[in-house]
Amino acid sequence: MTDELLALVGPELCDDVARCAAAAGYRIVHASPTDCRREWLRATAVAIDGDALTVLAEATPPRRSGIVMVTAGEPPPDTWRSAMTLGAEYVVSLPAEESGLVGFLTDLRVPQVGSSTAVALVGGHGGAGATTLAAAVALVAADRSRVLLLDVDDLGAGIDLTLGIEDRSGLRWQDLTVAGGTMRAQSLHDALPKVHDRLSVLAPRRDDAQPITADAVIATLDAGRADGDIVVVDLPRATGPVTEAVLDSVDLVVVVTTATVPGVAASRSVATRMLPSAVPAGLAVRGPAPSGLRAAHIADAVGLPLVVSYRPDPGLPGRTDAGPLQVSARSPLGRAARAVHHAADPTERSAA
């Protein structure tokens, strides 16, 4: 896959930046500094000029590496300070220092260790099993990495209930205050209920009408990603600021459906109405298929690529009613959870 350079520059620098991007093997992506969150999170590198820097300094985007400031001359001291505050690693004057920019971009193409991944799961219809699969993905990912599991469905039963930690002390969404739009991941993990040392859960408090805010969701996602966590989100089947914030931040959205005609029809509606074309998405199909529908045909009908299909576990509802969710690596649910994890995380996929 070609690396992308997000160019937040004006017309006077655009051609110079594009020439350097091509020389370093990047595909250039343009966006407005006022609306570039998705590109900001995903691009390998970001080139910004002074005007974009002014906008971004006020917007306080998530911290990231690979930022280079480009100028047509020596920037004034206040621009230098703003660039360093934003996290710029390099300042280059174009076209005089094109070779320096090409070298900086080339060095960034070396694979980074410990990069974060975020995946969201949403039910294509009621009872599809998205919450159970989200909890299973978190449990599987926590075998190797620190995981932040977010339940942003404030009308659901609560993923903490699925995991058997609903009575454990710790913050819920309604307790979370976001000062300045940012937070530290370690402080967050210390304050949240845990399944074990590597899996922390942030869920709504039941019977509390205070809604989850998009600002809190963005700050939490950014904190986890900045610290290299795997972030798993249980997403409601509803549009709105919270859903949009999640869709702007995750690497993959997986719609979960049963292999039934009504399930397929509902899941197609969810995929069409909820997921913008720019959001990477896939489908998980849970059996059985009473009418013999094949998973590949279901994926075609829904309009999403198939991530995984898996058999039902008839005993699972009884076990989860009696105690916390347990996921065996060889169970249908365990295999499905690992497939979703691999699909969302390129490093896991290459290691599998």
Protein Blocks (a to p, Z undefined) as FASTA:
>chain_A
ZZdddddddfklmmmmmmmmmmnopacddddfklmmlmmmmpmbdcddfklmmmmmmnop
addehiacddfbdcdfklmmmmmmnopabdcddfklmmmmmmmmmmmmpccehiacdddd
ddfbghklmmmmmmmmmmmmmmmmccddddfbfkbnbjklmnopmmpgcddfklpccehh
iacfklmmmmpccfblmlccddddehiabdcdfklmmmmmmmmmmnopacdddddddedj
klmmmmmmmmbdcdddddbfklmmmmmmmmmmmmcfklccddddddddfkopafklmmmm
nopacfbdcdddfklmmmmmmmccdddfkbmklmmmmmmmmmmmmklmmmZZ
